[in-house]
Amino acid sequence: MNEHSNMPASLLQVPCHRMETKSKPSDIFDKRYPARRVLNLIGDKWTPIVLYCLSGGVRRFHELQHRIPDISKKMLIQVLRNLEASALVDRKVYPVVPPKTEYTLTATGKRLHEPVALLCRWAAANTDLLDKIEAQRP
């Protein structure tokens, strides 16, 4: 086991020069590299948090805003639209007054949620390490 996680060290050891993909070898810095493709989908400040929040089931816009207090309304709308455009989130609008909109993860969104959840759980279990790293940043 790795000293900073519950994951076996062998899972954390990935060759950093080349990795075989289903199609052909890919340089780690190439845009086709799988980790870069995942980070391209979730590598901003709010997307992983919104995905993680949606994993609890159907959420209304106001509920998401309440559960993620630091996100602005504009940013939440933008993240949800991007997730919907990527077919990771379904949006259902009800024709009522006041407007009611619900968001849920699609099957694909649930699959992408898996590594996000691992990252979130790791972060929660390693707050001391994160505090130390953040304290050392300029």
N, C-alpha and C positions, 0 to 999 in steps of 0.2 A: 504494500500500500504506500502511496505517496504521503509525505509528512504533512502536507497541507490539505489533503482531501481524503475522501473515502474511496477514491478510484484506484484501481491497481495501476502501478507505475507504468506497466506495459501499454496501457491505453493512452498514456500521456506522451509516450515516446514515438513521435512521427518523424520520419526522415524529412529534413527541411530543404533538401535540394530537388527531389523529384518525387512525384506520387503518381501511381497508376490510376487512371480513371477508367470507366467503362469503354470509352472510345479510344483514347490514345494517351501517351504520357503527357503530363502537364507540369510545367515549371511552377513552383510554389507561388511565384509572383505573377503568373499569368492570370488573366481575368476568368479563365475557365476553371481555375482551381476551386474545388468544392467549398472549402472554407470561405474563400472570398465571395463566392456566390451567395452563401448563407448570410454572411455579414452585409452584403449588398442589400439583402432583404430586411434585415433586422438591426443593422449597425448604427442606428441613430439613437438619440437620447430617449425617445418616448415609445417607439414601436414595441420593444420587448415588454415594457411595462403594460401597455394596452393589451397585447396578446395574453400576458399572464393574467390580467384582470378579467379578460373575456373567458378564460378557461373555466370559470365558475358557472358558466351557463349563460342564459339570456340576460343581457344587460341593456338598460335604457341609457340614453345619452346623459341625462342628469345624474344617474347612478355612477356612470364612469367618471364624470367630472367630480363627483363627491369622493369617490374612492381614490382618485389621483389628484390630490388637492393642488399641486404645484403646476399642473398643466393648464395652459390658457384654453379658452373655448376655441379660438382660431386654430391652435395647434392640434387639439383633439379632433376637430373636424378634418384637418389635413391628414392626420395619421389614419383615421377611420376610412377616409376616401381612398388613400393609398392601399390600405389593406383590402378594401372592397374591390378596387381595380385589379389587385393581384389575386383575386378569388380566394382570399384567406378569411374573409369576413362576409357574412350575409347581413344585409340591412332590410328590415321590414318596416314599412311606414303604414300606419293605420290612419284611415280617413276620419279622424275625430278632432274635436276642439276641446282643449288645446292639443296640438299635434303630439302624437306618440310614435316614437321610433325605437325599435329594438335591434340589437346587434348580437350575432352569435358567430362562433368560429365555424367555418366550413370543415369538411373532412380533411382537406389539405391544411387548413389553419391549425387543426388539432395535431396533425403530424409535425408541423413546424413548432408548435407549442412545446413539444417534448424536450428539445435541447434548450429552449428558453427557460423552461421550468427547472431543468438541471442547473443552469447558470444561476437562477434566482435562489434556489435552495442552497447552492454552494455559497453564494454571497451572504445569505442569512447566517450560515454556519461559520463564516470567516470574517465577521465584522471587525475583529481585532486586527487582522492582517490588513483589511481595507483601510482602517483608521491609520495604521502605520504607514502604508503607501501614500495615502492622501496627505499625511503630515509632512512627508518628505518632498512633496511636489512644490515647485516654486510658485 
